Structure formats: C-alpha cells, structure tokens
Amino acid sequence: MKYRRFGKLDWQVSALGFGAMRLPTIGGDNSRVNEPEAIRMIRYAIDHGVNYVDTAYPYHGGNGEIVVGKALAEEYRERVRLATKMPIWLINSKEDMDRIFNEQLKKLQTDYVDFYLLHALNKDSWLKIRKLDVFDWAERVVSEDKIKYLGFSFHDEFQVFKEIIDAYDKWTLCQIQYNYENEEVQAGTKGLKYAAGKGLAVVIMEPLLGGALANPPPAVKQIWDEAGRNPVEMALQWLWNKPEVSVVLSGMSTLEQVKQNIEFASRSGVGLLTGGDFKLVARVH
C-alpha cells in the first residue's frame, strides 16, 4: 500500500479507502448485507494496508454502520481511522443530533469517530445547518473526544463549495465526487485545488462514476483494450496522480474488487502518468 498526506494532519492515509456503501447483499435487497463476506472484505483490506473506512447513517438501509462496526471489532478499530456522516435531512434540533450520533456510535461499536462529516451538503442543507447551529453542537462533541475531526461531503456547484469552506475555519476534510468525466461537475478541479490550498484533506468519492467508467460502452472498451490498459486502474491512477487528492474511496462489492484495487493502489503515486496516458484518457471521454 502507498500512503499520502491527509491535509494538515500529521498522519499518512492509505491511497485507497474502503467505501462501505456497496457491500455485498443477499437476494438483491440493498438493506440485507451479506455480513460474513462484507466483514471478510473489510478486514482483508485493513490487513493489506487500508487505514481509512467510510460509512454513513443511511447506507444499506441503515445497516451499513452495523456491519462496519462488526468488521472493526477486536483489534481492527485501532488500525483505521473511521469516517461516518450526519444525515442532515433527518435533523431538526440538537436533540436529533445527539440521538442520531449516539445511535451511530452504538451501531459502530465505538466510543468515538475519527471523522464526522455533514452529509451531502448543498445550498439548501448548508442554510439548514447554519440555522440549527450544528457547529455549536459539533464543537461540544469534539470537546468530549467523541469526534476527532469535522468535515463535509458535497453535492452542488463550486461557488457553494467555496462558501462552505470559507465560512468555517475548523474543517479538516471534505469529500467530493470527482473523476476524469467530472472535472467541471460539482466542486470539480477548481474545488479540489481550492480545498487543498486551504489545508483540507480531500477525499474522493465516485472515482468510477458509479461503475460507469469500469464498464464502458463497446467503442470505449476497444480503445482501452487496444492500449492494453485497465479502465478501472486508469481512472484510479488519474486521481492518484494529483497531489491534492488525499484518499480515493472505492465502494467495493466483492473480495476480488478489494484485491484488485489494493494492487492498483500499490502502483500509485503523484506524477506517474505519462503524456500518452493523458492522451488516452482524453480519447475515452
């Protein structure tokens, strides 16, 4: 595994993070996680160097955090930094914040969360959290050592992203949707550079655009095949090539995907892509 800077923290994060939103399921029911297999996958990743695990309150119908908690039992919790998220759409008071956060701690079988993110911020939810004074609540919980660092995940335009970063000086991390097809979508490349310039760690979600970049149409697949390149690896390496990226999350559903992505991460680094690589990426999008 290769490791990278995580914003201002004196900590090295694995290039690959485990995104626990597409765990293996039973019978096609997203809320029924195949727990033994999911636990095996998460622990395999940790045993092979992954030290960042990301989950959230609504994942797998509310069962995602439970499975992550079971996977991190025994000594595994101390080997990773754990991120989960506040479901802003369910919050209407500080009592709601306390209730949901305590429920999350119970599900995760832990007494603290390393990174607590405000989930899926956009213009409207940003207004809501300011009205509810979420920061006052969050700083209290940080002072109690139940949250180590605050962040947010984001789905809106760059100007909203910039406003959120500029409005609060205690952000440690942000999580953005970003890939070679989405350079100018949502926060985009401008947002990536802006956040990193402010000292925030930048966590990447949807590196494969929900799997679309892993399963391209036939004409695009032919380009990759003729070049002898793997489309998944190229999408990930395109991100790891950028110094502003801290960690790339992958929502893995099989142990084979975990093994493959760990192998790709072991070959990752900043500035490794060639001019030919960039031309190839330009051809496929």
C-alpha positions, 0 to 999 in steps of 0.5 A, spaced: 500 500 500 502 507 498 500 512 503 499 520 502 498 526 506 491 527 509 491 535 509 494 538 515 494 532 519 500 529 521 498 522 519 499 518 512 492 515 509 492 509 505 491 511 497 485 507 497 479 507 502 474 502 503 467 505 501 462 501 505 456 503 501 456 497 496 457 491 500 455 485 498 447 483 499 443 477 499 437 476 494 438 483 491 435 487 497 440 493 498 438 493 506 440 485 507 448 485 507 451 479 506 455 480 513 460 474 513 463 476 506 462 484 507 466 483 514 471 478 510 472 484 505 473 489 510 478 486 514 482 483 508 483 490 506 485 493 513 490 487 513 493 489 506 494 496 508 487 500 508 487 505 514 481 509 512 473 506 512 467 510 510 460 509 512 454 513 513 447 513 517 443 511 511 447 506 507 444 499 506 438 501 509 441 503 515 445 497 516 451 499 513 454 502 520 452 495 523 456 491 519 462 496 519 462 496 526 462 488 526 468 488 521 472 493 526 471 489 532 477 486 536 483 489 534 481 492 527 478 499 530 485 501 532 488 500 525 483 505 521 481 511 522 473 511 521 469 516 517 461 516 518 456 522 516 450 526 519 444 525 515 442 532 515 435 531 512 433 527 518 435 533 523 431 538 526 434 540 533 440 538 537 436 533 540 436 529 533 443 530 533 445 527 539 440 521 538 442 520 531 450 520 533 449 516 539 445 511 535 451 511 530 456 510 535 452 504 538 451 501 531 459 502 530 461 499 536 465 505 538 466 510 543 468 515 538 469 517 530 475 519 527 471 523 522 464 526 522 462 529 516 455 533 514 452 529 509 451 531 502 451 538 503 448 543 498 445 550 498 439 548 501 442 543 507 448 548 508 442 554 510 439 548 514 445 547 518 447 554 519 440 555 522 440 549 527 447 551 529 450 544 528 457 547 529 455 549 536 453 542 537 459 539 533 464 543 537 461 540 544 462 533 541 469 534 539 470 537 546 468 530 549 473 526 544 467 523 541 469 526 534 476 527 532 475 531 526 469 535 522 468 535 515 463 535 509 461 531 503 458 535 497 453 535 492 452 542 488 456 547 484 463 550 486 461 557 488 457 553 494 463 549 495 467 555 496 462 558 501 462 552 505 469 552 506 470 559 507 465 560 512 468 555 517 475 555 519 475 548 523 474 543 517 479 538 516 476 534 510 471 534 505 469 529 500 467 530 493 465 526 487 470 527 482 473 523 476 476 524 469 468 525 466 467 530 472 472 535 472 467 541 471 461 537 475 460 539 482 466 542 486 470 539 480 478 541 479 477 548 481 474 545 488 479 540 489 485 545 488 481 550 492 480 545 498 487 543 498 490 550 498 486 551 504 489 545 508 483 540 507 484 533 506 480 531 500 477 525 499 474 522 493 468 519 492 465 516 485 472 515 482 468 510 477 462 514 476 458 509 479 461 503 475 460 507 469 467 508 467 469 500 469 464 498 464 464 502 458 460 502 452 463 497 446 467 503 442 470 505 449 472 498 451 476 497 444 480 503 445 482 501 452 483 494 450 487 496 444 492 500 449 492 494 453 490 498 459 485 497 465 479 502 465 478 501 472 486 502 474 486 508 469 481 512 472 484 510 479 491 512 477 488 519 474 486 521 481 492 518 484 496 522 480 494 529 483 497 531 489 491 534 492 487 528 492 488 525 499 484 518 499 480 515 493 474 511 496 472 505 492 465 502 494 467 495 493 462 489 492 466 483 492 473 480 495 476 480 488 474 488 487 478 489 494 484 485 491 484 488 485 484 495 487 489 494 493 494 492 487 492 498 483 493 502 489 500 499 490 502 502 483 500 509 485 503 515 486 503 523 484 506 524 477 506 517 474 502 518 468 505 519 462 503 524 456 500 518 452 496 516 458 493 523 458 492 522 451 488 516 452 484 518 457 482 524 453 480 519 447 475 515 452 471 521 454 
